[in-house]
Amino acid sequence: MTSLVVTVFLLVYLGMIFGGLPFLQLDRTGIALLGAIALVASQSMSVDEAFRSLHAPTLILLFAFMVISAQLRLGGFYPWMARRVGSLHIRPSMLLAAILAVAAYLSAVFSNDVVCLAMAPVIAEICLARRLDPPPFLIGLACATNIGSAATLIGNPQNMLIGQTLNLSFGRYLLVASVPVALSLIVTWGLIVALRRGHGWAPAESSALSAGDARDAEDTPLDLWQTGKGLAVAAVLFAAFLLAPWPRDLMALAGAGLLLTSRRLHSRRMLGLVDWQLLILFMGLFVVNHAMQQTGLPSRVVEALASNGLDLRAPGLLFLSSFVLSNVVSNVPAVMLLLPTTASEHAGTVLALSSTLAGNLLIVGSIANLIVVNEAARKGIRIDWQEHARLGVPVTLATLAITGTYLWLAA
């Protein structure tokens, strides 16, 4: 059975690298699910063992915040916030700073992917209406959501997984992460402004669409009551995470349940905005990774590397491994691979920050990047991998250098 488990594991992670498998219409979620099915159907692991491998607290927390984000999307909060920022009569560099700050703040509390999905079309419209070149603002939006999401243990899926698995303190993590995140945002803004110097902020002719052509007719108007409910629940949960001793997943689930008991928003609409694909991806990877751990091969590989001077449990090597793997298989699978070697609170913080900030390097490094590029394409704005890399590479290297130095000094 070990050979079958290893084969399935390798095929699943090859799928994570390439985003699919040859001759099959499968994305990463389908590949992870198919791998889990193969292991259970072949009796390499029992159904009961597969269920036990699912980390329920992480899945519950992830689901709960998807419901809260759905409440705010249906209330029109994200587009309204983006338009408020875009209506500020300030010069382009300051507009960029405002976009980065708002995107990072929202991503620290809500999902960075949802923030990008809701804000990217509006930011594109604002840039076109003000005759500004959209790519720097859109790429900056993606970078800021990734950076901002690193500030808390609820900002993105991999941080939720790390926080719930290692039972990290919400307040202590926030205290440590807030400094490198704030510095990283400032440096990101400075790098984008510096790289635009000499080029100006005017758009290329190919991007010069009219704002009327770009506007999305399906914008949800702001509903103060629904938005207020969502923000109130999020604020109470954030305070409870800092102060209350109760499990974060159960508190978040109670908040999601409260929002689902609505007289105006049907639960079908709310649950329709839940990212079931991401939840299934997590479940599939939980099963595949658990089966691989049970073979004992990963622990033997870690011990063999340690005996040759490459101890993955050392913070520096963990930081580097997380950066590399996050850009090979993406950050969620990378964290699942490295988490078994992570035991201490400091190591968990290292893994959370490095895996999240690594996502800014290339377009495929994070889902947030892909969302922004796809939403830009819908507006007639082309952002290829080279244009993204011109900003993403220096931003990633600078923010990782800042974070690595800070964590080394704080150790």
C-alpha positions in Angstrom: 0.0 0.0 0.0 2.9 2.4 0.6 3.8 2.5 -3.1 0.2 3.4 -4.0 0.1 6.1 -1.3 3.4 7.6 -2.6 2.2 7.5 -6.2 -1.1 9.2 -5.4 0.8 11.8 -3.3 3.3 12.6 -6.1 0.5 12.8 -8.7 -1.5 15.2 -6.5 1.4 17.5 -5.9 2.4 17.4 -9.6 -1.1 18.6 -10.2 -0.7 21.4 -7.6 2.5 22.5 -9.5 1.0 22.5 -13.0 -2.6 23.3 -12.1 -3.9 20.1 -13.8 -2.9 16.7 -15.1 -2.4 15.8 -18.8 -5.5 14.8 -20.8 -7.8 15.3 -17.8 -10.2 18.2 -17.2 -9.1 18.7 -13.6 -8.1 21.8 -11.6 -6.2 21.7 -8.3 -9.4 21.0 -6.4 -10.4 18.1 -8.6 -7.0 16.6 -8.4 -6.9 16.7 -4.5 -10.4 15.2 -4.4 -9.5 12.5 -6.9 -6.4 11.6 -4.8 -8.5 11.3 -1.7 -11.0 9.1 -3.5 -8.3 6.9 -4.8 -6.8 6.3 -1.4 -10.2 5.5 0.2 -11.5 3.4 -2.7 -8.2 1.3 -2.7 -8.5 0.8 1.1 -5.2 2.5 1.6 -7.0 4.2 4.4 -10.5 3.6 5.8 -13.4 6.0 5.5 -13.2 6.6 9.3 -9.5 7.4 9.1 -10.1 9.8 6.2 -12.7 11.6 8.2 -10.4 11.8 11.2 -7.7 13.3 9.0 -9.9 16.3 8.3 -8.9 19.2 10.6 -12.4 20.3 11.6 -11.5 23.5 13.5 -9.8 24.9 10.3 -12.6 23.9 8.0 -15.2 25.4 10.4 -13.3 28.7 10.8 -12.8 28.9 7.0 -16.5 28.3 6.3 -17.7 30.7 8.9 -15.6 33.6 7.5 -16.8 32.8 4.0 -20.4 33.3 5.3 -19.4 36.6 6.9 -17.7 37.8 3.7 -20.8 36.7 1.7 -22.9 38.9 4.0 -20.7 41.9 3.2 -20.7 41.1 -0.5 -24.5 40.9 -0.6 -24.6 44.2 1.3 -22.4 45.9 -1.3 -19.7 46.9 1.2 -16.6 46.1 -0.8 -17.4 48.0 -4.0 -18.7 50.9 -1.9 -15.5 51.1 0.0 -13.4 51.0 -3.2 -15.5 53.8 -4.7 -15.1 55.9 -1.6 -11.4 55.6 -1.9 -11.5 56.3 -5.6 -13.5 59.4 -5.1 -10.7 61.0 -3.1 -9.2 64.1 -4.9 -5.6 63.3 -4.4 -2.6 62.8 -6.6 -2.0 59.2 -8.0 0.7 58.2 -5.6 -1.5 59.1 -2.6 -4.4 57.3 -4.3 -2.2 54.2 -4.5 -1.4 54.6 -0.8 -5.1 54.7 0.1 -5.9 51.7 -2.0 -3.0 49.7 -0.4 -4.0 50.7 3.1 -7.7 49.9 2.7 -7.1 46.6 0.9 -4.6 45.5 3.5 -6.9 46.4 6.4 -9.9 44.6 5.0 -7.8 41.5 4.1 -6.5 41.2 7.7 -10.1 40.6 8.9 -11.8 39.1 5.8 -10.5 36.8 3.0 -7.9 38.4 0.8 -9.4 36.6 -2.2 -12.9 38.1 -1.6 -11.4 41.6 -1.2 -9.6 41.3 -4.6 -12.7 39.8 -6.3 -14.9 42.7 -5.1 -12.4 45.6 -5.3 -10.5 44.9 -8.5 -13.3 45.7 -11.0 -14.0 49.0 -9.2 -10.3 50.0 -9.0 -10.0 49.3 -12.7 -13.0 51.5 -13.5 -11.6 54.3 -11.3 -8.2 54.2 -13.0 -9.8 54.4 -16.5 -12.1 57.2 -15.4 -9.2 59.2 -14.0 -6.9 58.4 -17.0 -4.5 56.5 -14.8 -2.6 53.4 -15.9 -4.5 50.5 -14.2 -1.7 47.8 -13.8 0.3 49.5 -11.0 -2.9 50.0 -9.0 -4.3 46.5 -9.6 -1.0 44.7 -8.9 -0.6 46.9 -5.9 -4.1 45.8 -4.8 -3.1 42.1 -5.0 0.2 42.7 -3.2 -1.5 44.6 -0.4 -4.2 42.0 0.1 -1.6 39.3 0.4 0.5 41.4 2.8 -2.4 42.5 4.9 -3.8 39.0 5.2 -0.5 38.0 6.8 -1.2 40.2 9.8 -3.8 37.9 11.5 -4.6 34.3 11.9 -7.9 34.8 10.0 -6.6 36.7 7.0 -6.1 33.8 4.6 -6.7 30.0 4.6 -3.1 29.0 5.3 -2.9 31.2 8.4 -6.2 29.7 9.6 -4.7 26.3 9.2 -1.5 27.2 11.0 -3.2 29.0 13.8 -5.8 26.3 14.5 -3.3 23.4 14.2 -0.7 24.9 16.5 -3.2 26.6 18.7 -1.4 29.9 18.3 -2.4 32.9 20.4 -4.4 35.4 18.2 -3.2 38.4 20.1 0.5 37.4 20.3 0.6 36.6 16.6 -1.0 40.0 15.7 1.5 41.8 17.9 4.5 40.1 16.2 3.1 40.2 12.6 1.8 43.8 12.6 5.3 45.4 12.5 6.7 43.6 9.5 3.3 43.8 7.7 3.2 47.6 8.3 6.8 48.0 7.1 6.1 45.8 4.1 3.1 47.9 3.0 5.2 51.1 3.2 8.0 49.5 1.2 5.5 48.2 -1.4 4.1 51.6 -1.9 7.6 53.1 -2.2 8.8 50.5 -4.7 5.7 50.9 -6.9 6.1 54.7 -6.9 9.8 54.5 -7.5 9.4 52.1 -10.4 6.8 54.4 -12.0 9.1 57.4 -11.8 10.0 58.4 -15.3 7.0 56.6 -16.8 4.3 58.7 -15.2 0.8 57.5 -14.3 -0.9 57.9 -17.7 -2.3 54.8 -19.3 -0.9 53.2 -22.5 -3.1 53.7 -25.5 -4.2 50.1 -25.5 -5.7 50.6 -22.0 -7.5 53.8 -22.8 -11.1 52.5 -22.5 -13.9 54.8 -21.3 -15.2 54.4 -17.8 -18.6 53.9 -19.2 -17.5 50.9 -21.2 -15.7 49.4 -18.2 -18.5 49.8 -15.6 -20.1 46.7 -14.3 -23.8 46.9 -14.5 -24.2 44.2 -11.8 -22.7 46.3 -8.9 -24.6 45.7 -5.7 -25.8 49.0 -4.1 -24.8 49.6 -0.5 -27.3 48.1 2.0 -26.5 49.8 5.3 -28.5 47.3 7.4 -26.9 44.1 5.9 -23.4 45.7 5.9 -23.8 46.9 9.4 -24.8 43.4 10.6 -21.8 41.8 8.9 -19.3 44.4 10.2 -20.8 44.1 13.8 -20.4 40.4 13.8 -16.8 40.7 12.4 -15.9 43.3 15.1 -17.3 41.2 17.9 -15.5 38.2 16.7 -12.2 40.0 16.4 -12.5 41.3 19.9 -13.5 37.9 21.2 -10.5 36.3 19.5 -8.3 38.8 21.4 -9.9 38.5 24.8 -12.1 35.4 25.1 -10.6 32.0 25.9 -13.2 30.0 23.8 -12.3 28.2 20.6 -12.1 30.6 17.6 -13.8 28.2 15.2 -16.9 27.8 17.4 -17.2 31.5 18.0 -16.9 32.2 14.3 -19.5 29.5 13.5 -21.9 31.1 16.0 -21.4 34.4 14.2 -22.0 32.8 10.8 -25.2 31.2 12.2 -26.4 34.5 13.4 -26.0 36.0 10.0 -27.8 33.1 8.3 -30.9 33.8 10.4 -32.0 36.7 8.2 -35.5 37.8 7.2 -34.3 39.4 4.0 -31.2 37.5 2.7 -32.1 33.9 1.7 -29.6 31.3 2.9 -29.3 30.0 -0.6 -27.8 33.3 -1.7 -25.4 33.4 1.3 -24.3 29.8 0.8 -24.0 30.3 -2.9 -21.1 32.7 -2.3 -19.2 30.2 -0.1 -16.1 28.9 -1.8 -16.9 25.2 -1.7 -14.0 24.5 -4.1 -11.5 25.8 -1.6 -13.1 23.7 1.2 -13.0 20.6 -0.9 -9.3 21.3 -1.8 -8.5 21.5 1.9 -10.4 18.2 2.6 -8.6 16.4 -0.3 -5.2 17.6 0.8 -5.9 16.7 4.4 -6.6 13.1 3.4 -3.6 12.8 1.0 -1.1 14.3 3.4 -2.4 12.2 6.3 -1.9 9.1 4.3 1.6 10.1 3.4 2.4 10.9 7.0 1.2 7.5 8.0 3.8 5.8 5.8 6.6 7.4 7.9 8.5 8.5 4.8 8.2 12.3 5.4 9.6 12.1 9.0 12.5 9.9 7.7 13.3 12.4 4.9 13.2 15.3 7.5 15.6 13.4 9.8 17.9 12.5 6.9 18.1 16.1 5.8 18.7 17.2 9.4 21.6 14.8 9.7 23.1 16.4 6.6 22.9 19.9 8.0 19.5 20.8 6.5 17.1 20.9 9.4 13.7 22.0 8.1 12.7 22.7 11.8 15.3 25.6 11.9 13.5 28.9 11.4 15.9 30.1 8.7 15.5 27.0 6.6 11.8 26.8 7.2 11.5 30.4 6.0 13.4 29.6 2.8 11.6 26.3 2.2 8.2 28.0 2.6 9.2 30.7 0.1 10.3 28.1 -2.5 7.5 25.6 -2.0 4.8 28.4 -2.0 5.9 29.4 -5.5 6.0 25.8 -6.7 2.8 24.2 -5.4 1.1 27.4 -4.0 1.0 28.4 -0.4 -1.8 26.2 1.0 -0.3 22.9 -0.2 3.1 24.2 0.8 2.0 24.9 4.4 0.4 21.4 4.6 3.7 19.9 3.6 5.8 21.9 6.1 3.3 22.1 9.0 4.3 18.6 10.5 7.9 19.9 11.0 6.6 23.1 12.7 6.1 22.8 16.5 6.8 26.1 18.2 4.9 29.3 18.2 7.8 31.1 16.6 8.1 28.5 13.8 4.3 28.9 13.2 4.7 32.6 12.8 7.7 32.2 10.5 5.6 29.8 8.3 2.5 32.0 8.2 4.4 35.1 7.2 6.8 33.6 4.7 4.2 31.5 2.9 1.8 34.5 2.5 4.4 37.1 1.5 5.9 34.6 -1.0 2.6 34.7 -2.9 3.4 38.1 -4.4 6.4 36.9 -6.5 4.6 35.5 -9.5 1.0 35.6 -10.8 0.5 31.9 -10.0 1.9 32.5 -6.4 -1.6 33.2 -5.0 -5.2 33.1 -5.9 -5.5 36.8 -5.2 -3.1 37.5 -8.0 -5.1 35.4 -10.4 -8.3 37.0 -9.4 -7.0 40.5 -10.1 -5.5 39.5 -13.5 -8.8 37.9 -14.5 -10.9 40.8 -13.4 -8.6 43.2 -15.2 -9.0 41.1 -18.4 -12.8 41.4 -18.1 -12.3 45.2 -18.2 -10.0 45.0 -21.3 -6.8 45.5 -19.2 -4.0 43.0 -19.9 -1.6 42.1 -17.2 0.9 39.4 -18.2 3.4 37.6 -16.1 6.2 39.9 -17.1 4.4 43.1 -16.0 3.4 41.5 -12.8 6.9 40.2 -12.1 8.4 43.7 -12.6 6.5 44.8 -9.5 5.9 41.4 -7.8 9.6 40.3 -7.7 11.1 43.4 -6.0 8.1 43.7 -3.7 8.4 40.0 -2.6 12.2 40.1 -2.1 12.0 43.4 -0.1 9.1 42.3 2.1 10.6 38.9 2.8 13.9 40.6 3.7 12.2 42.9 6.1 10.1 40.1 7.7 13.1 37.7 7.9 15.2 40.3 9.6 12.5 41.2 12.0 11.7 37.6 12.9 15.5 36.9 13.4 15.8 39.8 15.8 12.6 38.9 17.6 13.6 35.2 18.1 
